[in-house]
Amino acid sequence: MAIGTWSSTTTSAVVDDRSSLPIPTRLYAQRQIQDLDDLRKHFGLSRVTLVAHSYGPLLAASYAIAHPANVKKMIFFGPVPPRKGDYNVRYGRNFSARLDSTQRRAMQAGSRDGDRRAGARAQMR
């Protein structure tokens, strides 16, 4: 964890559980949510701005649901997509709608051959 002060009103804490935990260690969202709240309390902050990347937005959103009065703002960079609902179906339709006929054929050929990555690379050219 890295802790720093940007100004007299801003304190930052960078938490990356992947680099400091003994192996094997299981991470549990409830424990991570409690850790975030413990950090907030440790610094005497009533409300926090959560800046999160990748898996972090899921954790930040879960924290906000558990402690809505403690969250001022949330900023997400590259969040993982939701796994519930029809997100993947909608994403596939939207993605496909942006392809021209040549790109779509390349994607379909790659999928038929079992190499979806090759199809994706072909459409990116």
Sequence and secondary structure as in RCSB ss.txt:
>XXXX:A:sequence
MAIGTWSSTTTSAVVDDRSSLPIPTRLYAQRQIQDLDDLRKHFGLSRVTLVAHSYGPLLAASYAIAHPANVKKMI
FFGPVPPRKGDYNVRYGRNFSARLDSTQRRAMQAGSRDGDRRAGARAQMR
>XXXX:A:secstr
 EEEEEETTEEEEE  GGGTS SS    HHHHHHHHHHHHHHTT SSEEEEEEETHHHHHHHHHHH GGGEEEEE
EEEE    STTHHHHHHHHHHHTS HHHHHHHHHHHHTT HHHHHHHHH 
